[in-house]
Amino acid sequence: MGASLNEIKQRINSTKKTSQITKAMQMVSASKLTKSETHAEQFQIYAEKVREIVTHITRTQLTKIAKSSNPDELDFNSMLISRPVKKTGYIVITSDGGLVGGYNSSILKQMMNMLERDHESASEYVMIAIGGTGADFFKARGINIAYELHHLSDQPSFEEVRKIVNLTTSMYQNEVFDELYVCYNHHINSLTSQFRFEKMLPITRLDPEEATEYEQEYIFEPSKEAILNQLLPQYAESLIYGAIVDAKTAEHAAGMTAMKTATDNAINIIDDLTISYNRARQGAITQEITEIVGGAAALE
């Protein structure tokens, strides 16, 4: 019985140490989540302003595209025109490591279902992976990765992702693929995230009716077309960057939730082990008393 008591006591002590670690990791993830939510809110202000400007400048073109029976024949920026899809580009955003619950598995499961449903062979799509978990997952299944990015900071700056967002917009303009989707978990709140499958290119989510009317119209120099050639790639890049910021926020929330669950489970285990320890100890004491009483009775 003594050995059993020692074993239970060791398990209680080791579980307490584990709960202290998971509690600390929960607090770290909570701090990261708060900073990431602030970062995302600040970026959203910028993104909305850029969208407002782009919608205003492209209003005329968007209206003509909507009314045209053959938009691909219009001499507009290629980022506004849908073309026949020969190959699709995917940016899949996952974490670099584990300890984030089902964050990665939900994304990768959805992605595999879509690839199997929408494509007959790997030649029909181009895969770009942000995060080591997704890159390793696809490589293990024989899916080629055109480009991969690892070890983003907790609040990634645009400079960190500039290369990959520039690359993807250039690949679209050079017709390496004909449409681009970003696949990631969208942050809703600290307990909930939702898989998102967003079309980034061509830019089709602009509504000309949302265009802001100004008392003074812009003066374009050198020309509206030249400005759009610079502005539209930047707008597309901001959409991709926004998805990365959103995904990183969801990752921190998933990490915090996973560590909280682990801490709660450890506490439950400690409670159960403590009950078992007390019962075993009570049994040992009862047995010792019985042996003493039995011995005393034998001497009478």
C-alpha positions in Angstrom: 0.0 0.0 0.0 2.9 2.3 0.8 4.3 2.0 -2.7 0.9 2.7 -4.2 0.6 5.9 -2.1 4.1 7.1 -3.3 3.1 6.4 -6.9 -0.1 8.4 -6.6 1.7 11.2 -4.8 4.3 11.3 -7.6 1.6 11.5 -10.3 -0.1 14.4 -8.4 3.2 16.3 -8.2 4.0 15.7 -11.9 0.5 16.7 -13.0 0.7 19.9 -10.9 4.0 20.8 -12.7 2.3 20.2 -16.0 -0.6 22.4 -15.1 1.7 25.2 -14.1 3.4 25.0 -17.5 0.1 24.9 -19.4 -1.3 27.8 -17.3 1.8 29.9 -18.1 1.4 29.1 -21.8 -2.3 30.0 -21.6 -1.3 33.4 -20.2 1.3 34.0 -22.9 -1.2 33.1 -25.7 -3.7 35.4 -24.1 -1.2 38.3 -24.2 -0.4 37.5 -27.8 -4.1 37.4 -28.7 -4.7 40.8 -27.2 -1.9 42.3 -29.1 -2.9 40.5 -32.3 -6.5 41.7 -32.0 -5.3 45.3 -31.7 -3.0 44.8 -34.7 -5.9 43.4 -36.7 -8.2 46.3 -35.8 -5.6 48.9 -36.7 -4.9 47.2 -40.1 -8.7 47.1 -40.8 -8.9 50.9 -40.7 -6.1 51.1 -43.3 -7.7 48.3 -45.4 -11.1 50.0 -45.5 -9.6 53.3 -46.6 -7.6 51.6 -49.4 -10.8 49.8 -50.5 -12.7 53.1 -50.6 -10.0 54.7 -52.8 -9.7 51.7 -55.2 -13.5 51.4 -55.5 -13.8 55.1 -56.3 -11.1 55.0 -59.0 -12.3 51.8 -60.6 -16.0 52.7 -60.5 -16.3 53.3 -64.2 -14.4 50.2 -65.2 -16.3 48.0 -62.7 -19.6 49.2 -64.2 -18.4 48.5 -67.7 -17.2 45.0 -66.7 -20.5 44.2 -65.1 -22.4 45.2 -68.2 -20.1 43.6 -70.7 -20.9 40.2 -72.1 -17.1 39.6 -72.8 -15.2 41.3 -70.0 -11.9 39.7 -71.1 -12.1 41.8 -74.3 -12.0 45.1 -72.3 -8.6 46.8 -72.2 -8.6 47.1 -68.4 -6.1 46.1 -65.7 -5.8 42.3 -65.7 -6.5 42.2 -61.9 -10.1 43.3 -62.5 -10.8 40.9 -65.4 -11.8 37.2 -64.9 -10.1 35.0 -67.4 -10.6 31.3 -68.3 -9.2 29.2 -65.4 -6.6 26.8 -66.5 -4.8 26.7 -63.1 -5.8 27.8 -59.6 -3.5 29.2 -56.9 -3.9 28.5 -53.2 -2.3 30.2 -50.3 -2.8 28.0 -47.2 -2.1 29.5 -43.8 -1.3 27.2 -40.9 0.8 27.5 -37.8 4.5 26.5 -37.6 4.0 24.2 -34.5 1.4 22.4 -32.5 -0.3 23.1 -29.1 -3.1 24.9 -30.9 -5.8 22.3 -30.6 -7.7 21.6 -33.9 -6.6 24.8 -35.5 -4.4 23.1 -38.2 -6.4 20.0 -38.7 -9.6 21.8 -39.6 -7.8 23.8 -42.3 -6.0 20.9 -43.8 -9.0 18.7 -43.8 -11.1 21.3 -45.7 -8.2 21.9 -48.1 -7.9 18.2 -49.0 -11.6 17.9 -49.5 -11.6 20.9 -51.9 -8.6 19.6 -53.9 -10.3 16.2 -54.3 -13.6 17.8 -55.2 -12.5 20.6 -57.6 -9.4 19.1 -59.3 -8.6 16.0 -61.2 -4.8 16.3 -60.9 -2.1 18.3 -59.2 -1.4 20.0 -62.5 -4.5 22.1 -62.1 -3.3 24.0 -59.0 -0.4 25.8 -57.5 0.1 25.5 -53.7 1.7 28.2 -51.6 2.1 27.4 -47.9 2.5 29.8 -45.0 3.4 27.9 -41.8 5.5 24.7 -41.4 2.6 22.4 -40.5 0.8 22.9 -43.8 4.0 22.7 -45.8 5.0 19.4 -44.2 1.5 18.1 -44.5 1.3 18.7 -48.3 4.8 17.4 -48.9 4.0 14.2 -47.1 1.2 13.7 -49.6 3.3 14.4 -52.6 1.9 17.8 -53.3 4.5 20.2 -54.6 4.9 23.6 -52.9 5.7 26.5 -55.2 6.7 28.6 -52.2 6.6 28.3 -48.4 7.1 30.7 -45.6 8.0 29.7 -42.0 8.4 31.2 -38.6 6.3 34.4 -38.9 6.4 36.6 -35.8 3.5 36.7 -33.4 2.3 40.0 -35.0 3.8 39.8 -38.5 4.7 43.1 -40.2 4.1 43.6 -43.9 7.9 43.5 -44.4 7.9 39.9 -43.2 5.4 38.8 -45.8 6.3 41.2 -48.6 8.1 38.6 -50.6 5.3 36.1 -50.6 2.5 38.6 -51.4 4.6 40.2 -54.1 5.3 36.8 -55.5 1.7 35.7 -55.6 0.5 38.9 -57.3 3.3 38.6 -59.9 2.5 35.0 -60.5 -1.1 36.0 -61.3 -0.1 38.8 -63.6 2.3 36.4 -65.4 -0.5 33.9 -65.7 1.1 31.2 -63.7 -2.4 30.7 -62.3 -5.7 32.4 -63.3 -7.3 32.8 -59.9 -6.0 33.0 -56.3 -7.7 31.8 -53.1 -6.4 32.3 -49.6 -7.5 29.5 -47.2 -7.2 30.0 -43.4 -9.1 30.1 -40.1 -10.9 33.4 -39.6 -10.9 34.8 -36.0 -14.4 35.3 -34.6 -13.6 35.4 -30.9 -11.3 33.8 -28.3 -13.3 30.6 -28.5 -14.4 30.4 -32.1 -12.8 30.5 -35.5 -14.2 29.7 -38.9 -12.6 28.3 -42.0 -12.4 30.8 -44.8 -11.9 30.3 -48.5 -11.5 33.7 -50.0 -10.9 34.7 -53.6 -8.3 37.3 -53.8 -7.5 37.5 -57.5 -9.0 38.6 -59.8 -10.4 41.4 -57.7 -14.1 40.8 -58.0 -15.5 41.9 -54.6 -15.6 45.6 -55.4 -19.0 47.1 -55.8 -19.2 50.3 -57.9 -22.3 51.4 -56.0 -20.1 51.7 -52.8 -18.0 54.3 -54.5 -17.8 57.5 -52.4 -18.8 60.8 -54.1 -16.5 63.7 -53.6 -17.2 67.4 -54.2 -13.7 67.7 -55.7 -12.7 64.9 -58.1 -9.2 63.5 -58.0 -6.6 64.9 -60.4 -4.7 61.9 -61.8 -1.0 62.3 -62.6 0.3 60.8 -64.8 -3.0 58.9 -65.6 -5.7 56.9 -63.9 -4.4 53.7 -65.7 -0.9 54.2 -64.5 -2.0 54.8 -60.9 -4.2 51.7 -61.1 -1.2 49.6 -62.3 0.5 50.5 -59.0 -2.5 50.6 -56.8 -4.3 47.4 -57.7 -1.3 45.1 -56.9 -0.9 46.9 -53.6 -4.6 46.5 -52.8 -4.4 42.7 -53.6 -1.3 42.5 -51.4 -3.2 44.2 -48.6 -6.0 41.6 -48.9 -3.5 38.8 -48.5 -1.7 40.5 -45.7 -5.0 41.0 -43.9 -5.8 37.3 -44.2 -2.4 36.5 -42.6 -3.0 38.9 -39.7 -6.5 37.4 -39.2 -5.1 33.8 -39.3 -2.4 34.7 -36.8 -5.0 36.1 -34.4 -7.1 32.9 -34.7 -3.9 30.9 -34.1 -3.2 32.7 -30.8 -6.9 32.2 -29.8 -6.6 28.5 -30.5 -3.4 28.2 -28.5 -5.0 30.0 -25.5 -8.0 27.7 -25.7 -5.9 24.6 -26.0 -3.8 25.5 -23.0 -6.8 26.4 -20.9 -8.4 23.0 -21.8 -5.1 21.3 -20.9 -4.9 23.2 -17.6 -8.6 22.3 -16.7 -7.9 18.7 -17.5 -4.8 18.6 -15.3 -6.8 20.1 -12.4 -9.5 17.4 -12.9 -6.8 14.7 -12.9 -5.3 16.2 -9.7 -8.7 16.2 -8.0 -9.3 12.6 -9.0 -5.8 11.5 -7.9 -6.2 13.4 -4.6 -9.4 11.4 -3.9 -7.6 8.2 -4.7 -4.7 9.1 -2.5 -6.9 9.9 0.4 -8.8 6.7 0.0 -5.6 4.7 -0.2 -4.2 6.5 2.8 -7.4 5.9 4.8 -7.3 2.2 3.8 -3.7 2.0 5.0 -4.5 3.6 8.3 -7.5 1.3 8.8 -5.4 -1.7 8.1 -2.7 -0.6 10.6 -5.3 -0.1 13.3 -6.8 -3.5 12.5 -3.4 -5.1 12.8 -2.7 -3.3 16.1 -6.1 -4.3 17.6 -5.6 -7.9 16.4 -2.2 -8.0 17.9 -3.4 -6.6 21.3 -6.3 -9.2 21.3 -3.8 -12.0 20.7 -1.8 -11.0 23.8 -4.8 -11.1 26.1 
